[in-house]
Amino acid sequence: MISVTHLGFPRIGARRELKQALESFWKGETAAGDLHDTARTLRARHWTLARDAGADVVPCNDFSLYDHVLDTAVLFDAVPAPYRDTLDADPLAGYFALARGLQDARHDLRALEMTKWFDTNYHYLVPQFECDQRFALRGDKPLAELAEAQALGLQARPVLLGPVSLLKLGKRRDGGDPRELLDALLPAYAELLTRLKGAGAQWVQVDEPCLALDLDDDDRRAYRRAYDALAGVDAPARLLASYFGGLGDNAELAAALPVQALHLDLVRAPGQLEALLPKLPEDRALSLGVVDGRNIWRADLDAALSLARRAGTRAQWLAPSCSLLHVPIDLGLERKLPPPLQQWMAYAKQKLEELRLLADTLADDGRAAGALGAAASARAARLASPLLRDAQVRAKLAAVVPAMTQRDSAYAQRARVQAQRLNLPDFPTTTIGSFPQTSQVRQARAEHKAGRLDDAGYRAFLERETELCLREQEALGLDVLVHGEFERNDMVEYFGEQLSGFAFTAHGWVQSYGSRCVKPPVLYGDVARPRAMTVDWARYAQSLTPRPVKGMLTGPVTILQWSFVRDDQPRADTCRQIALALREEVLDLEAAGIAVIQIDEPALREGLPLRRVDWPAYLAWAGEAFRLAASGVDDATQIHTHMCYAEFNDIIEAVAALDADVISIETSRSRMELLDAFVRYRYPNGIGPGVYDIHSPRVPSVDEMRELLDKALDVLTPAQLWVNPDCGLKTRGWPEVRTALKAMVQAAQALRESATAAV
């Protein structure tokens, strides 16, 4: 009989209990024991919820206090030397030093580099390996969490990030190939597998998501060597899990690896089942990922049943396509969604219930027939609903012509006109957009939302905060200002609330990194802009200062990527609809006298398909959408964009094709490494490489920022260089922001003085 399982569960808690526990601990308000108690409570609650929703087998060791890749690196003692003493003295303090940095009287440790987890909005910490890295087991996290699950009477399967993916996701500090460390790493994996079997684990899930990527011959040799070596270990049976796409040309490799079962993502690549079945050894079992672990719509259960029946007796488990980390926990907590919409949706709990329904149907349980019919009816009702389509939006989209996606003049001409209008100094300073969202800001927003603070009172509060923010920036000496975004709850949700085609949840939280949680809007229908969204606040802010104030928008690709998106039409069509709505906003900002408009696209790289063969089509429509939003303005209006926590080497031509006048990028954690792509391409436009890592509480010094700027000037011209932090400042506190920005402005001033003296 086929069983129900999943590959991982959301960690944060239905009411963000983990976020609250982490931030309380970081502030020193609670002790380490309190944090660990919250973690144990959440693990037990989530395992029990999954079992009650229909899971026969639950994963363990999928929980993390910050990031599962960091957990794996620490587990195998891949800890850079500067952090070792701290980790040895206090494992929790050392762990968070790796994640967030540590700055006190005895330490000045930077956080590890952070980047996107494949094509998701989850961020992982990039492991750092030495050229002579020695691996050994540190701690017993997988064993301890297995024991917790067993004590609850649960059938639990430990989850490990596989050895090849771990190495491929990391970097060697000497720039060498991490795969060369595989032989040193495998004995530690073998020891852990043996210990897990001794602890009673029948199966272990080994995640190798890199099997969904383009692999070279060295990668394939690494996979064969790794799994051949582990095949001889006295270990639990191994479920090799790949997700986020199909195996493609790696199918023969995966089928030949000596493991007992494979997990297949049959949501993104349903066709791979038919291609893979003839390649599998007779004794190879399958885990079928037939329910979408990345989106919140009800599954097409008829299609899922068809796949399960085609797999036949090889199908041992039904599962989501990937870990449920990327969806909220329980739709049953939602009380205010429109009734039709709620009937169309499924969170983690409901996805497990769908899988249970499928398993019962395959077992010929007659009681499942009615529920299966109801699910099919709900899905059909969504696809036929008039709420999904707007004739006016579709007419506007049909009227788009190529000229609407191009600026009037080339960058060189625009730059001259903009320089005359803005009259900025060399190495102009700015920030990325948001300023600290203090407890007072959050409280006022909550009071207004609850009706205890009227519109006029809330407006007056926001105006005071905006003016104070502008005065702070003027006092610090920043050249191009921002209004602080105090009226905004989230850079995507804020826009979704003002566009048609979006709906909003109360409990739809997902983890972005660490304690940072986001609540993606539900993009269910055609997108239009009923009225201006940001013009009023931009106009008000500009009226308070003679310095330019940026109009701040989130770009079409990022709004798309950071929403739960409709699946009834191509994503490209939905993105173009968003772009048209933003184009109207850009033109209204320009008409209101805003000289600098920033259209953030941090998710451009995130949306890149995992296989290179699919890149050109995506980059074409994504770039076109950005230009459609940005290109209606005059030459004198300066368009900025912002991107963070991504690698640009492979897509620099597409980034250049956006034709933004200035691009700001995250570079401080990588010590300007990300600039290499812009240099090799000879990127001609303005660049603001971040010199202040805002995702860490650590405050860099003037000298440190100046050193980064000097590195930037080794490869950029003075006319190109802007000075800014890595990202928005909403998650930081005012004291550290003032100190860091003061140092940043001083670094820019020192650079100007040095440049003047050199003339």
N, C-alpha and C positions, 0 to 999 in steps of 0.2 A: 504494500500500500504506500502511495506517495505521501511524503511528509511536508509540513510547512516550516520554513525557517526564514531568516533574514540575515543580511551581512553586517549589520551594525545599526545602532539606534541613536536618535538625537540625544546629546549629552546634557543640554542646558536645563532641562526640566520644563514642564508645561508652563510654569509661571516664572521662568528664568531664575530658578533657585541657585543654579551654579554661578551665574553672573553675580548675583548678590553676595554669595559666600566668598567668591574670589575677591571682589572689590572691597569687601569688609576686611578680609585678611590683609590685603595689600595696604590698606589704610592703618593697620595696626589695631583695629577695633575688636578683632577676634583672633583666637589662637589657631595654630596648625591643627590641633585636635578637632576644633570645630569645623574646619574646612574638610578634613577627612571624614568626619561624621556625616556631613551633608553629601559628600560623594558616595559613601556607602548607602545612604538612604535612597539616593537617586538611582543607583545601580539596581538595588532590590526592587524599587518601584517599577522601573522600566522592564526588568525581566518578568515581573509578575504581570504587568500590563500586556506584554507580548504574549505570554502564555495564555492569558485569559482571552486575548483576541484571536487565538487559534494557532500560535506557533508551537510546534512540537519540540523544536530545538532552538535554543537562544544562543547567540554569540556572547562571549565574554572577552575582556581585554580590549573591547572597542571603546570603552570609556576613557576619557582623558581630562586632566585638569587644564590643559592648554591646547596641546596638539599631539596627535598620535604619531606623527613622524618624529617629532622631538622625543616622545616616549621611547620609540624604537632605538633612536641613536643613543639615548642615555642607557637603555637596557643593555646594549652591547658595548657600552663604555666608549663610544665615539664622542668624547668630550674634549674640546680644545684645551690646551694646557692652562691658559689664564683662568679658567673656571674651575679647575680641579680642586683646589684647596677649599673653595667655597662649597662645592658639591660634597666633598668628603666630610666637611665639618657640619653641614646642615643640608641634607639632600633636597629639601623643599626650597630653601633659599637659593641653592645652586641651580635648581631646575628653572626657577623663575628668573634668575639672572641670565640664563641662556635665552629665555623667551622675551624678556623685557629690558634687559640690561640691569646694572646695579651701580649706583653712585652714592658713596658715603665716604666717611673719613678714611676708610681703609681700601675701598674698591673704586675703580672706574672702568666698569665692564660694559661694552656695547652689546646690544641684543644681536642674536644671529640674524642673518639675512632672511627675509620673508618673501614668499612669492605665491602665486595662485596654484591651487591643487587641480592640475589638468585644466579642463574647461569649465570649472565651477567658480563661485565667488567665495569659496573657502580658501583660506591662506594657510600654508604650512611653513614651518621653519626649516631652512635648508641645512642639512647636516654638513659639518666641516670635518674633513678627514686629513690626517697627517700622511706624508708620503710613506712612513714606516708604521702606519697605524696598527696598534695591537688591540684586538677585540677580546672582551671577556664579559661574562654576565655580571651585571651590577643590579642588585636588588632582585625582587621576586614578584613584580607586578602581575604578570600573566598567571602565575601559580596562585597568588593570593586571591585574585578575582575569580579564578576557577573554583577555589575552595568556598568563596562566598556563595556562588551560584549553587554549588553542590549542597551546601548547608540548607538551602531553601527547597531542596528536593527537585531541582531542575536539571534537565539534560542540557548541558552547556558545551559549546565548542569554542575553544580559544581562537582568537584572531591574531595573526602576525602579519606585518608588512614583510613581504618576501625579500630575500637577500639581494636579488638582482635589481629590483625596483628601488630598494633602499640606497644602493650605491649609485644608480643612475639619477636619483633625485638629489643627491648630494654633490659636493664639490671638494676637490683636494686643495689644501691651502697652498701647495706649490704649483697649482695649475695642471697637475698630471691627471691621468685617467683613473677615476675611482674604481673602475672595473678591475684594475690590476690588484685590488685589495681583496678580491673575492675569496681566494684560497685562505687568507688569514681570517676571514669572517666566518666561513662555513663551520669550523669546529664549535664556535659559540652557538650557532643555530642548532647544530647536532646535539649539543649538551642540553639546550632548552627543550628540544623535542623529546629527548629521552626522559627528562624530568617531568614533562607534562604527561607522558604516558604513565609514569610511575605514580602520578597524582590522580590517575583515573580518567584522563581524557581519552575518549574513543576516536574522536576526529579532531583535527586542527585545520583551521582555514588559513591558507597562505595567500595573501593578496599580492598579485603581480599585475597591477594596472598598466604597467609599461608594455604588456603584451598587446595592448590596443594601439600602440604607436608604430611608426615606421622603425624597424629594427635593421641594423647592419649585421654583417657576418660575425663581428666580434660580440655583439649582443647575443646572437643565437648560440654561439659557442659558450658564452657565460651561462645561459639558461641550461644548456645540456650538462655542463660541468657541475653546476650547482645541484641540480636535481638528481643527477646520477650519483653524486657524492652523498646526498641526503637519503637516497633510496636504501642504502645499507644500514641506516640508523634504526635502532629499536625505538620506534616512534609511533604515535597514533596514525591512523589513516589520514591522508592529506587531501583536502579539497582545495584545488588551485583556482583562485577566483580572479577573473578579468572582467572589467566593466568600463563604462563610458564609451563603448563602441564595440565593433566587431573585431574578431581576431584577424580577419582578412588573410593576407599572405603569411601570417604567423600561425595559421590553423594547423598545418602539419607539424610544426614545432610543438605547439601546445598538446596536440593529440599524442605525440610520441614521448612526452616527458613521463617519467615513471612516478605517477601519482595515482590515487585511487578514484578521483572525481574531478570534474571541471565545472566551474560556474560560467554560464554564458549570459551576456546581456542581449536578450531577445526583444527588448523594447527599441533600442537604437539600431539593432542589426538582426531583425527576425529571420532574414534569409540565410544567416550563417548556420542555422541548425541543419538544414538540408545538405549544405555543403560539407559539414563536419561529420555527420553520422557515418559515412562510409570510411572515414579515416580513423575512427576510434577503435582501439583494441576491444575485444569482446567483453572484458571485465571492467571497462571504464564506465562509471556512473556519471550522471549529469545533475547539476542544479540549474533549473530553468528560471532565468530572470524575466518574468512575464508581466510584472506590474512595475510601473515607472517609479523609480526611487528619486527622481529629480523634479517631478511636477506634481500638481495637486488635483488633477482631474481623475474621475473614475476611469478604471481600465476598460478596455474593450475585452470583456470576458469571453466572448465567443472566439475571438482571435487567439486569446491565451489558451483556451481549451483545445483549439485546433493544434497549436504548437505542442502542447503537452501530450496529446494523443499521437502526434507524429513521432515524438521521442520514444514512446512505448515504454518498455520495461527498463530502459536505461535511466529514465527520470526518477531520481531518488528524492529530490526536493523541489518544491515550488518556492520561489523567492522573489523579492523585488530585484530590479535590474542592477542595483548597486546599494551601498549603505543608505539607510534612511536618514542619515545625518543631514541631508539637504532638504528635508521637508519638516513641517511642524508636527507636533505630537498627536493632538487629538481634536478632530473637528467637533466633537461633542461639546467642547467648551465654548464654541462660538454661539452667540445669542442674537447678534444683530445683522447677520448676513441676509440679504434678500432670499426668501424661500427657494425660488428656482435655482439660484446660484449654489446654495448649500447642498441641494440635492445632486448637483453635478460634481461635487468635490470629494476628495479623500485625503486625509492626513496619514501619518504613520500607522496609527491604530487601525484606521479604516482600510488601509492597504493590506494589513495582515488579515483582516476580516475578509477581504476579497480573495486572498490566497486560500483561506480556510474554505470559502465557498467553492472555489475551483477544486480543491482537493476532495471535498465531500461529493461534488458532482462526478469526479472521476471514479470515486468509490461507489458510484451508482446509488447514492443516498437520495431517495425520492424527496426528502424534506428540502433539498437544495433547489429544486426546480422553480418554486415560486420566487425565491430570492434572486435567482439568476435572471428570471424574466423581468423583475422589477429593476434590476441593475441595467439591463439592456434598454428598457423603456426610458430610464433617466438619461442614459447616454444619447439615445436617439432624440429625446426632447431638447437636449442642449444643442445638438448639431442643427436642428430645424428651427431653433428659436429666432424670432425677429430681433432680439436684443443683440445679436451678434453682428448685424449688418446695418450700415448707414449709407444710403444712396448718395448723399452729398459728398461724403468722404471719398467714396469710390470714384465719383466724377472728378473731384480735384486731383486725385492720384492719376487718373487717366490723362489729365491735361498737362502733366509735368513734361517739360522738354529739356534736352541736354544743356541748353544755355543756362538753365536755372541752377545747375550744379557747378558753375565756374565763376570765379571772381572776374571783375571787369579788366583788371590789369595784373601783370606779373608781380611777384613779391617785391622785387627791387624798386619798382615804381611806387608800390603801396608804402614801402618802408620810408621813403623820402617824404611822402605826404603825411604819414603818421608822425614822423619825427617833428615836423613843423607844427603840427597840431598839439602834440602832447608835451614837447619841450622837456623831455626827461634827461636826467644826468646819465653819464656812463654807468654801466652795471646797475640798472634800476632795481629797486627792491620792491617786493610785493609779498602777499601771502596767497594761499590757494583758495580761500573762500570763507570757511566757517571759523568762528572764534568760540571760546569756551562756553559750553551749554551748562551753566552753573545750576546749582540746586534751586536758586531763585527763578531762573528761566524755566526749568522743568516744572516747578510748583505753579507758576503763573499759567503755564500751558494746561496743566491738569485742572486748575481752578476754572479756567475758561471753558474747557471741554465739559466740565461737570455743571456748568451754568452758575457757578458761584462768583464768577468775575465776568461782568458784562463786556460787550464788544468795545465800548468806549474806554473802559478801564484797561482792558488788555492791550488795545492799540496804544494808549498812553504809556504803558509799561514798556512795550516793544520800542517805541520811539525813544524813550530814555536810554534803553540798553544800546540801541543803534548809535545814538549820539555819543554815549560814553565810549563805545568801541572806536568810533572815528577819532575822537580826541586822543585816545590811547595811541592809535596808529600815528597821528600827527606828532605827538610828543616823542614817540620812538624814532621818528624820522623816515618812515616808509614813504615811498614815492607814489605808488599806485595802491589805492586803498580798496577795502571791501566793506560791506555794511554789516557783516558778522553773521547773517542768516539766523537770527534769533527767532524769527517767525516760523522756521522750518523744523519739522521733526526729523526728517530724513531726506537725503538728497534725491531719492526716487519717489518715495511716498508723497512728498510735498507736491510734486508735479502731477502724480497720478490722481491726487485728490481734486485737481482742477481740470483734468482732462476727462472727456467722456470715454466710456469703454473700460474703465477701471472700477474695481471694488476693493474694499479694505476689511481686514480682519482685526480682531482684538487679540488673538492668541497665535497668530501665524508666524511666530518667531523662529529664525534659524541662526546658526552660528556662522559668523564670518571669520573671526579668529579670536582666540583667548576668551575674554569676557565680552567681546564685541558681538552683539546680536543685531540682526536686521529683520524687518517685517515686510517682506516683498509684497507689493500690490498684486492683486489678481487681475490680469489683463485678459478680459473675456470677450471684448467686442471691438468694433471699429473705433479708431481714436480721432478725436477732434478737440479743438480748443474753443470752448464757448466764450471765453473772455480772457483778457490779459492776466498773466499769472504773477509776474515779478516787477512790472513796470512801476507800480505805485511805490514800492519800497526802494527801488533803484533811484527814482526821481527824488524821493525824500532825502535819501542819503547824499546824493550829489548836491542838493540844495544847502547842505550844512558845511561844505568844504570846497575850497578852490582846487584841490588836488583831484585828479581823475579817480572815480570810483567805478570798479568793474561791475557790470551786469553779470549775474551768475546763473548759469543754466546747466542742467544735466543733459548730456547728449543723447541722441536717439538710440545708439547701440547700447549704452549703459542702462537706460530706462528699460530697454528690451531684456537685456541679460539679467538685470536685477529684479525682474518681475517673474511671477508665475504666469507664463504666456500661453494663450490659446493655442491649441494644437490642430485646429480645423483649417488652417491656411498656412502657406509658407511664412517662415519667420521674416524673410526679406520684405514681404508685403506689409506685415505689421510694422516693421522698422521704418519703412517709407511713410506710413501714415503718421507715426510719431514725428518724423523729421519735418513733415509739412506743418504740423501743429507748432513745432519749435521755430520754424522759419517765420511764421507770423509773429511770434514773440520777439525774435531777434530784430525784425524790422520795426516793431513798436518801441523797443528799447532804443534803437538808433534814432527814431523820430523824437524820443523824449530827451535827446541830447547826451546819451551815454556813449562815450568815445571808445571804451574798451569793454568787450563782451567776451566772457569766458564760457566755453561750451565743453564741459568735462566729459572725457571718454576713458575713464579708468578701466572699463570692461572691454575695450576694443580687442586687446590681445587675448583676453579670457574667452571670447567667443570663437576664437580660431579653431577650426576643426582639428582633430587629432592627427589626421592623415594629410600629408602634403598635397595629395592629388585633389583634395577638396578645398584647398586654400584659395586658389584664384577666384572661384565663384563667390565665396564668403567675403573676401577682401574687396571685391568689386562692389557688391551691394552695400556693405558696411561703409566703405569710403564714400560711395555716392550718397548715402543717407546723411552722413556728416556734412558733406558739401551742400546738399540740398537745404539743410538747416542754416548753414553759415554764409552762403555765397550771395545773398541778396543785397548785402550792404555796400556802401560806397568805399572807395579806396581809403579814405581817411579814418574809417572805423577799424580798429585793431581787434582781430579775432584771436583769442587765446584758446588753447585746450590743455588738459591735464591728464596724465596717465601715470599709474603707479603700480608697483609690485608685479612687474612682468618683464620678460625678456623681449627685446626689440630686434635682436640681431637678424632674425629671419624675415622680418616684415618691414624693414626700414623703408623700402620703396613705397609701401602702402601708407606708412605714417607720413612720409613726405607728400604723398598724393593728397592727403587731407588739405594741404595748402593753408594751414593755420599760420598766422603771422608769428605767434610765439607758442612754443610747447613747453610745459613744465613737466619734469619727470622725477620719479623717486630714484635717488642715487646714493644717499648717505650710507645706508647699510652695506651697499656693495662697494663703497669707497670710490665712486665715479666709474666703476666697471661698465655700467650700462651705457656710458657715453661712447664706448668703442664703436658701436654700430653707427652712430651719427657721424663719427669721424670718418670711418671707412667709406661711407656713402657721400661724404662732403655735404652734409645737410646745410642748406644755405640760410634758413630762417632763424628767428630768435629761439634760444633754448634757455630754460631755467632749471638747471640740475639741482635737485634738493640738497641742502646742506644741513638740515635739522630733521632728525628722525622723530616724527611726532607720535609714533606708535610705542615709544619707550618714554618712561618718566625721566630718563637721563637728559641733562642739559649740556650741550656741547659748548666749549669755550670759543672765544674769538679766534684764538690761534688755530684751533681745530677746523673751524669753518673757513678761515683764510687758507689753510692748507688744501682743503677741498677745492676752493675756488682757483687756487694756483694750478691744481691738477686739471681743472676744467680749461684753464687758459692755455695749457700745454697743447690742447687739441681744438679749441674754439677760438674765433677771433673776438676781440673786445666788443665789437659791435653786436655780436650775437648773444652775449652772456647776460642773463638776468639772474637775480639772487632771490631765492625763496626757500621756504621749508619743503619737505617732501609731500605733504598732504594737508588737508584741513585740520584745524586746531580744536574742533568741538569736544574731543575726548580728554583734552588736557585742562589743567587749572591755570588761572590767571597768573599766579606768582611765577611758575616755570615758563609760561608763555612770554611774560614781560622780559624775564632774564634772557631767554633764548633769542627773542627777536631783537633785543638791544644788542646782544653780541653779533647777531647777523648783520645788522645795520653798520656796526662798527667795522666788521670785516669788509663790507662793501666800501665803506669810506676809506679804509686803509688801502684797498685795492685801487681806488681812484687816485689817492695821493701817490701811490707807487707808479701808476701809469703816467701821471702828470710829470713826476720827477724824471721819468725815463725819456720824456720827449726832448 
